[in-house]
Amino acid sequence: MIDTHCHLNFKQFDPDRAEVIQRSATAGVEIMINVGTDLPTSRESLDLARQNPNIYSTAGIHPNSVETASIAELEPLARLLREQKMVALGEIGLDFYDRGQADKRLSQRARFRQIEFFEQQCLLAREQRLPVVLHCREAASELTGLILQGKVSAPGVLHCFSGDKGLLRAALDKGFMVSFTANITYPAADDLREFVDYAPLEHILLETDSPFLPPQSLRGRRNEPANLKETAVFIATRKQVPVSRINDITTDTAKKLFRIE
Ligand SMILES: [Zn+2]
């Protein structure tokens, strides 16, 4: 299995990072893709990849980081992306969820800033022929629009897929992959389970998004890549195929997308 999206550089793993990486191998996770969320964490992520043969890295400026980032950072980002073991540009995208006032979406100004960073990074991905790792929260219709206009183009993956059927259909039509986390096991996630059923197996990737989103049986705890198999087993049940087939196909898809091996 390949955990296509985790954040092992985050401080939650400071006490026992080496053990976590060791446990993932024991649990059948052969490769992990560690995802950067701004310039400093992208550098940390690359360091981690250099120290561990089974870890690869991405670099990108996450929509929640654009408030404090500057457009001038795209230049060092472009250089960083040329390093060995860098496999994608991300995570990038749109996050219109307002953490300050949960009932409201972000201000127009903040949204425009996210769109500007997103479009610039999509151009960079195209220039460098890298796949994109997309983050989308509370912005499904806007992302659908950008995909249909060709401003965001495959190859790439919509990570931790949420959103709606319209976005899923547009993304699949344009050749994107979708990845699911263990939040598909949460009791309230009927819509996500419907997306799992709808997406063709050949377009699905597995991820943990560690340290976030542990499976239902471990809710409230820190997540780690070793828990990836729970998501694989869950998808196997939904798709009514053996879990070995889920592991084989998703591993193959991830290797092709991120050009690993
Ligand atoms: Zn993430």
Residues whose N, C-alpha, C, O or C-beta is under 5 A from the ligand:
A	BS01	ZN	none
